[in-house]
C-alpha cells in the first residue's frame, strides 16, 4: 500500500486563536470588551475576557517540539510553531504532512464555547460568539477554500438562539457544530430534556453534524486529586463513551431521526465492546426500562447516527467492521500532543498494512466518510489528482518540519514544584 496515493482529511484538529482574530469581525460597539491577548510577567500569553484569564495549555500546541518539552504549563505564541495560529503556516504544515482537509476545533473559548456561555452579559456573549464564528468561517476557512471543514460554536445558554446560529452558519456552508459532551455538568438541561429540541430540529433541517469533543463538558475522568496526570490522559476516551451512551438511550434520536453525531477525539478501539454492551443491555432490560427501537438493535441505531474517529488505533482498525466501516474517520489532532504530524500517513499505512485493510476501506476512513458526513467537497476547489499525500507534500517542498526546541528556559523553571493536579484541571477544555 503506497502512502503517496492516499487522500487525508482530518476531522479533528485544533487552532490556537491569533491575537488579532476579532479585528475584522467584532461589531464596533463591543470592540473594547472583546477578548484580548495579554503577556504575563512569567512570559506566557493569555486570553482575557470579562475578568477571566485563559492560558493556552502547552499540550494544546506542541507540534514540532521534542517530547521532553511537552507539558501542561501555559505557553506564549513565540513558544509555538506558527502553524498553530497562522492559517498560512497551517496550510503549509498540512501540505508537508500530506493532509488535504482539516476541521479545526477552538481553543481559548473551550471546545463547546463554554467561556462565552458563562459570561453574564449575554448580549456581549452573543456578539463575541458570532464574531468568533464569522472569523472562523470568513477568515480562517475562507483563506484556503476547500482545505477546511468549517465549524461553528454553539449558543449554549439559549436553544432558540443556538438554532438560529446553526441556520445562519448553514447559509455560509457550515455543517458542523461543536457541542458539549454533557450539558448537565455545565449547569444546563441534560440531553434527556426537551429544552434542546429547537437545536435538534435546526441540525436536522440543515444537515449539520453535532460534533462532540472529549473534554468539552469541562470535566475529565480523574480518579483522585493526587492521581498522576497519566491517569487523566489515559481515561480521556471515557468521556466520549459516556456521551455516546447518554445520547443513544435518550429520546433525542428517536424523535429526531435525521440527527447525526460525531464523537471527536474519542478513539475507536472501545466501540465494539460498547456496542455489545448496548445490545446486551437492551435484550436484558428494555421490557422494564421502556426502551423501544422497534425492529432494530441499539448497535444498528449507533451506526445510523454516530461517526467515530481515531489518530492511530490498531484495535479499531482490526475491528473496523464490528464498528461499521462507514462510521470511522481519521484525525490528525494537530497541534496537540497525541498527533503524529508530519508522519501521520506513514503511521496509518503501517497499522493498516498489518491488518490487511483494503484500499476501499482505507479511502472511506481517510476522506470519503468525512466528505459524506460533513457535506464537504474539497474537490470543488482542489483537483483530486492534487489532493494526494504526494501532491500535497510536493506543494510544500522545502517547508521545514524538523523537530526543534521552542524552549527559552521558561519551562524548566516553571516545572520545578509545579502543581500538576491544578494544571491538569486547567487543561480541561
C-alpha positions as CSV (number, residue, x, y, z in Angstrom):
1,X,0.0,0.0,0.0
2,X,1.5,3.3,-1.1
3,X,1.3,6.3,1.3
4,X,1.7,8.7,-1.6
5,X,-1.6,7.8,-3.1
6,X,-3.8,8.4,0.0
7,X,-6.1,11.4,0.4
8,X,-6.1,12.5,4.0
9,X,-8.9,14.6,5.6
10,X,-8.7,15.1,9.4
11,X,-12.0,15.5,11.2
12,X,-10.3,16.6,14.4
13,X,-7.6,19.3,14.5
14,X,-7.3,22.4,16.6
15,X,-6.3,26.0,16.2
16,X,-4.8,28.4,18.6
17,X,-6.6,31.7,18.0
18,X,-4.3,34.5,16.9
19,X,-4.4,37.8,18.9
20,X,-5.9,39.8,16.1
21,X,-8.8,37.4,15.4
22,X,-11.6,39.8,16.4
23,X,-10.2,42.9,14.5
24,X,-12.3,42.2,11.4
25,X,-15.5,40.7,12.8
26,X,-16.5,42.2,16.2
27,X,-19.1,45.0,16.0
28,X,-17.7,48.4,16.9
29,X,-19.8,48.8,20.0
30,X,-18.2,45.7,21.5
31,X,-14.6,46.2,20.4
32,X,-13.4,47.5,23.7
33,X,-14.8,44.5,25.5
34,X,-13.8,41.8,23.1
35,X,-11.3,39.1,24.3
36,X,-7.7,40.1,24.0
37,X,-4.2,38.6,24.5
38,X,-2.0,39.8,27.4
39,X,1.6,38.9,28.0
40,X,2.0,38.0,31.7
41,X,5.1,38.6,33.9
42,X,6.0,34.9,33.6
43,X,6.4,35.3,29.9
44,X,3.2,33.4,28.9
45,X,0.5,34.8,26.7
46,X,-3.1,34.5,27.9
47,X,-6.5,35.5,26.7
48,X,-8.5,37.8,29.0
49,X,-12.3,38.3,28.8
50,X,-14.6,39.9,31.3
51,X,-12.3,39.1,34.2
52,X,-11.5,35.6,33.1
53,X,-7.9,34.6,32.2
54,X,-7.5,31.7,29.8
55,X,-3.9,30.4,29.2
56,X,-3.0,28.3,26.3
57,X,-2.0,25.0,27.8
58,X,1.2,23.6,26.4
59,X,-0.2,20.2,25.3
60,X,-2.5,22.1,23.0
61,X,0.3,23.4,20.9
62,X,3.3,21.1,20.8
63,X,3.6,20.3,17.1
64,X,7.2,20.3,16.1
65,X,8.6,20.2,19.6
66,X,10.6,17.4,21.1
67,X,8.6,15.2,23.5
68,X,10.7,16.2,26.5
69,X,9.3,19.7,26.1
70,X,5.7,18.5,26.3
71,X,3.8,19.8,29.3
72,X,0.7,21.5,30.5
73,X,2.2,24.8,31.6
74,X,0.9,28.0,29.9
75,X,2.7,29.0,26.8
76,X,3.4,32.1,24.7
77,X,2.9,32.5,20.9
78,X,6.7,32.6,20.3
79,X,6.9,29.1,22.0
80,X,4.6,27.5,19.4
81,X,5.0,26.5,15.9
82,X,3.4,29.3,13.7
83,X,1.1,26.8,12.1
84,X,-0.8,26.6,15.4
85,X,-2.2,30.1,15.0
86,X,-1.3,31.4,11.5
87,X,-3.6,30.0,8.7
88,X,-1.0,30.4,6.0
89,X,1.6,28.5,8.0
90,X,-1.1,26.0,9.0
91,X,-1.8,25.1,5.3
92,X,2.0,24.7,4.7
93,X,2.1,22.3,7.7
94,X,-0.9,20.4,6.4
95,X,0.7,20.1,3.0
96,X,4.0,19.0,4.5
97,X,2.1,16.4,6.5
98,X,0.2,15.2,3.4
99,X,-3.1,16.4,4.7
100,X,-5.7,17.8,2.3
101,X,-8.5,18.9,4.6
102,X,-8.9,19.8,8.3
103,X,-11.7,20.5,10.8
104,X,-10.4,22.8,13.5
105,X,-11.8,22.9,17.0
106,X,-11.4,26.0,19.1
107,X,-9.0,26.5,22.0
108,X,-9.5,29.5,24.3
109,X,-13.3,29.6,24.4
110,X,-13.4,25.9,25.2
111,X,-14.4,23.2,22.8
112,X,-18.1,24.0,23.2
113,X,-17.8,27.8,23.7
114,X,-18.4,27.5,27.5
115,X,-16.4,30.6,28.2
116,X,-19.0,32.7,26.4
117,X,-21.8,30.8,27.9
118,X,-20.5,31.7,31.4
119,X,-20.4,35.5,30.5
120,X,-23.2,37.3,32.5
121,X,-23.8,39.9,29.7
122,X,-25.5,37.7,27.2
123,X,-25.7,40.5,24.5
124,X,-21.9,40.7,24.7
125,X,-21.5,36.9,24.8
126,X,-23.7,36.5,21.6
127,X,-21.8,39.3,19.8
128,X,-18.4,37.8,20.6
129,X,-19.5,34.2,19.8
130,X,-20.9,35.3,16.4
131,X,-17.8,37.3,15.7
132,X,-15.7,34.2,16.5
133,X,-17.9,32.1,14.2
134,X,-17.6,34.7,11.4
135,X,-13.8,34.8,11.8
136,X,-13.6,31.0,11.7
137,X,-15.6,30.8,8.5
138,X,-14.9,34.0,6.7
139,X,-11.2,34.5,7.6
140,X,-9.6,31.2,8.7
141,X,-11.5,28.8,6.4
142,X,-12.0,31.2,3.6
143,X,-8.3,31.9,3.2
144,X,-7.9,28.5,1.5
145,X,-11.2,27.3,0.0
146,X,-11.6,23.5,0.1
147,X,-8.9,23.0,2.7
148,X,-11.1,23.3,5.8
149,X,-14.3,21.8,7.1
150,X,-15.9,24.9,8.7
151,X,-17.3,24.6,12.2
152,X,-19.5,26.8,14.5
153,X,-19.6,27.4,18.2
154,X,-23.0,26.9,19.9
155,X,-25.1,29.4,21.8
156,X,-25.2,27.1,24.8
157,X,-27.4,29.4,27.0
158,X,-30.4,29.6,24.7
159,X,-31.5,26.8,22.4
160,X,-33.6,29.1,20.2
161,X,-30.6,31.4,19.6
162,X,-28.5,28.3,19.1
163,X,-30.8,27.0,16.5
164,X,-30.8,30.4,14.8
165,X,-27.0,30.4,14.8
166,X,-27.0,26.9,13.2
167,X,-29.2,28.2,10.4
168,X,-27.2,31.4,10.0
169,X,-24.0,29.3,9.7
170,X,-25.5,26.7,7.4
171,X,-26.2,29.6,4.9
172,X,-22.5,30.1,4.9
173,X,-21.8,26.4,4.2
174,X,-21.2,25.3,7.7
175,X,-22.3,21.7,8.5
176,X,-20.6,21.1,11.9
177,X,-21.5,22.4,15.3
178,X,-19.1,21.7,18.2
179,X,-21.0,20.9,21.3
180,X,-20.6,19.8,24.9
181,X,-20.4,16.1,25.7
182,X,-22.6,16.7,28.8
183,X,-24.6,19.9,29.1
184,X,-25.7,19.0,32.7
185,X,-22.2,19.4,34.0
186,X,-22.2,23.0,32.7
187,X,-25.5,23.7,34.5
188,X,-27.8,23.3,31.5
189,X,-30.6,20.8,31.0
190,X,-29.4,17.4,30.0
191,X,-29.7,15.6,26.7
192,X,-32.9,14.0,28.0
193,X,-34.7,17.3,28.3
194,X,-37.0,18.8,25.6
195,X,-35.1,22.0,26.2
196,X,-32.8,21.4,23.3
197,X,-35.5,20.5,20.7
198,X,-35.1,23.7,18.7
199,X,-31.4,22.9,18.3
200,X,-32.0,19.3,17.2
201,X,-34.6,20.5,14.6
202,X,-32.1,23.1,13.2
203,X,-29.4,20.5,13.0
204,X,-31.6,18.1,11.1
205,X,-33.0,20.7,8.8
206,X,-29.5,21.9,7.8
207,X,-27.7,18.5,7.7
208,X,-25.4,19.9,10.4
209,X,-23.4,17.3,12.5
210,X,-23.3,17.6,16.3
211,X,-19.5,17.3,16.9
212,X,-19.0,16.3,20.5
213,X,-15.4,16.7,21.5
214,X,-13.9,15.0,24.6
215,X,-13.3,17.5,27.4
216,X,-16.0,19.8,26.1
217,X,-18.0,19.4,29.3
218,X,-15.3,21.0,31.4
219,X,-14.7,17.7,33.2
220,X,-12.4,14.7,32.5
221,X,-12.2,11.4,34.3
222,X,-9.8,11.8,37.2
223,X,-9.7,9.2,39.9
224,X,-8.3,11.3,42.7
225,X,-6.9,14.8,43.2
226,X,-3.4,13.3,43.7
227,X,-3.5,10.9,40.8
228,X,-0.7,11.2,38.2
229,X,-1.7,13.2,35.2
230,X,-1.2,10.0,33.1
231,X,-4.5,8.7,34.7
232,X,-6.4,11.6,33.2
233,X,-4.8,11.3,29.8
234,X,-5.4,7.5,29.7
235,X,-9.1,7.9,30.6
236,X,-10.0,10.7,28.3
237,X,-12.0,8.5,25.9
238,X,-14.3,7.5,28.7
239,X,-15.9,11.0,28.5
240,X,-16.9,10.2,24.9
241,X,-18.1,6.8,25.8
242,X,-20.4,8.3,28.4
243,X,-21.7,10.9,25.9
244,X,-22.4,8.2,23.4
245,X,-24.4,6.2,25.9
246,X,-26.3,9.3,27.1
247,X,-27.3,10.3,23.6
248,X,-28.2,6.8,22.3
249,X,-30.5,6.0,25.2
250,X,-32.1,9.5,25.2
251,X,-35.3,10.5,23.5
252,X,-33.3,12.7,21.1
253,X,-32.5,10.1,18.3
254,X,-36.0,8.5,18.5
255,X,-37.7,11.9,18.0
256,X,-35.1,13.4,15.6
257,X,-34.2,10.5,13.3
258,X,-32.1,12.7,11.0
259,X,-29.7,13.8,13.7
260,X,-26.0,12.9,13.1
261,X,-23.4,13.0,15.9
262,X,-19.6,12.8,15.7
263,X,-17.6,11.5,18.7
264,X,-14.5,13.6,18.3
265,X,-11.0,12.5,19.6
266,X,-12.6,9.6,21.4
267,X,-10.8,6.8,19.5
268,X,-12.5,3.6,18.2
269,X,-11.0,0.6,19.9
270,X,-13.6,0.6,22.7
271,X,-16.6,0.8,20.4
272,X,-17.1,-3.0,19.6
273,X,-17.4,-3.8,23.3
274,X,-19.6,-0.7,23.8
275,X,-21.9,-2.0,21.0
276,X,-22.1,-5.4,22.5
277,X,-22.9,-3.9,25.9
278,X,-25.7,-1.7,24.3
279,X,-27.3,-4.8,22.8
280,X,-27.0,-6.9,25.9
281,X,-28.5,-4.1,28.0
282,X,-31.4,-3.8,25.6
283,X,-32.0,-7.5,25.5
284,X,-32.0,-7.9,29.2
285,X,-33.7,-4.7,30.3
286,X,-35.8,-2.9,27.7
287,X,-39.0,-4.6,28.8
288,X,-38.9,-2.9,32.1
289,X,-36.9,0.3,31.2
290,X,-39.3,1.1,28.4
291,X,-36.7,1.5,25.6
292,X,-38.0,0.7,22.2
293,X,-36.0,0.7,19.0
294,X,-38.6,-1.2,17.0
295,X,-37.0,-4.0,14.9
296,X,-33.5,-2.6,15.3
297,X,-30.8,-3.1,17.9
298,X,-29.1,-0.3,19.7
299,X,-25.9,-1.2,17.7
300,X,-27.8,-0.6,14.5
301,X,-29.0,2.8,15.8
302,X,-25.4,3.7,16.7
303,X,-24.2,3.0,13.2
304,X,-27.0,5.2,11.7
305,X,-26.3,8.2,13.9
306,X,-22.7,8.3,15.1
307,X,-19.4,9.0,13.4
308,X,-16.2,8.0,15.3
309,X,-12.6,9.0,14.7
310,X,-9.1,7.9,15.6
311,X,-5.5,9.0,15.3
312,X,-3.7,5.7,15.3
313,X,-5.8,2.9,16.7
314,X,-4.7,-0.6,15.8
315,X,-7.5,-2.3,17.7
316,X,-10.1,-0.1,15.9
317,X,-8.7,-0.8,12.5
318,X,-8.6,-4.5,13.2
319,X,-12.3,-4.5,14.3
320,X,-13.4,-1.8,11.8
321,X,-16.3,-3.9,10.5
322,X,-17.5,-4.5,14.1
323,X,-17.7,-0.8,14.4
324,X,-19.0,0.0,10.9
325,X,-16.7,0.9,8.1
326,X,-19.0,3.9,7.2
327,X,-18.7,5.2,10.7
328,X,-15.0,5.7,11.1
329,X,-12.9,8.8,10.1
330,X,-9.2,9.6,10.5
331,X,-7.9,12.5,12.6
332,X,-4.5,14.2,12.8
333,X,-5.1,16.1,16.0
334,X,-2.6,18.8,15.0
335,X,-1.1,20.5,17.0
336,X,-2.0,18.5,20.1
337,X,0.4,16.1,21.9
338,X,-1.3,12.9,20.5
339,X,-0.7,14.0,16.9
340,X,1.8,12.1,14.8
341,X,2.2,15.0,12.4
342,X,4.1,15.2,10.0
343,X,4.3,11.5,9.6
344,X,0.6,10.6,10.2
345,X,0.1,9.0,6.7
346,X,3.0,6.6,7.3
347,X,1.7,5.7,10.7
348,X,-1.7,4.9,9.4
349,X,-0.4,2.8,6.5
350,X,1.9,0.9,8.8
351,X,-1.0,-0.1,11.0
352,X,-3.4,-0.7,8.1
353,X,-0.9,-2.9,6.3
354,X,-0.5,-5.0,9.5
355,X,-4.3,-5.8,9.4
356,X,-4.6,-6.0,5.6
357,X,-7.0,-3.1,5.4
358,X,-8.0,-2.9,1.7
359,X,-7.8,0.3,-0.2
360,X,-11.6,0.8,-0.4
361,X,-11.9,0.6,3.4
362,X,-8.9,3.0,3.8
363,X,-10.4,5.5,1.4
364,X,-13.6,5.6,3.4
365,X,-11.6,6.2,6.6
366,X,-9.2,8.8,5.3
367,X,-11.6,11.0,3.3
368,X,-14.9,9.6,1.9
369,X,-16.7,9.3,5.2
370,X,-15.7,12.8,6.2
371,X,-16.9,14.2,2.9
372,X,-20.3,12.4,3.3
373,X,-20.9,13.2,6.9
374,X,-19.9,16.8,6.8
375,X,-21.3,17.7,3.3
376,X,-17.7,18.6,2.4
377,X,-16.4,18.7,-1.1
378,X,-12.7,19.6,-1.3
379,X,-12.5,18.6,-5.0
380,X,-14.7,21.6,-5.9
381,X,-11.5,23.6,-5.2
382,X,-8.6,21.1,-5.3
383,X,-8.4,18.7,-8.2
384,X,-8.4,15.1,-7.0
385,X,-5.0,14.5,-8.6
386,X,-3.6,17.4,-6.5
387,X,-5.2,16.1,-3.3
388,X,-3.0,13.1,-2.6
389,X,-0.3,12.9,0.1
390,X,2.4,13.1,-2.6
391,X,0.8,16.1,-4.3
392,X,0.3,18.0,-1.1
393,X,3.9,17.3,0.1
394,X,5.2,18.4,-3.3
395,X,3.3,21.7,-2.8
396,X,5.2,22.2,0.5
397,X,8.6,21.3,-0.8
398,X,11.3,22.9,1.3
399,X,9.0,23.6,4.2
400,X,10.8,22.9,7.5
401,X,9.1,20.2,9.6
402,X,12.1,19.3,11.7
403,X,11.7,18.7,15.4
404,X,13.2,21.7,17.2
405,X,13.2,23.2,20.6
406,X,10.9,26.2,21.3
407,X,12.0,26.3,25.0
408,X,13.7,29.5,26.1
409,X,14.3,28.1,29.6
410,X,11.0,29.2,31.0
411,X,9.5,25.7,31.0
412,X,12.3,24.2,33.0
413,X,12.0,26.9,35.6
414,X,8.2,26.7,35.8
415,X,8.1,22.9,36.0
416,X,10.0,22.7,39.3
417,X,7.5,22.4,42.0
418,X,4.5,22.7,39.6
419,X,1.2,21.5,40.9
420,X,0.3,19.1,38.1
421,X,-3.1,18.4,39.5
422,X,-4.0,22.1,39.3
423,X,-2.5,22.4,35.9
424,X,-4.4,19.3,34.7
425,X,-7.7,20.8,35.8
426,X,-6.8,24.0,33.9
427,X,-6.0,21.9,30.8
428,X,-9.6,20.7,30.5
429,X,-11.1,22.5,27.6
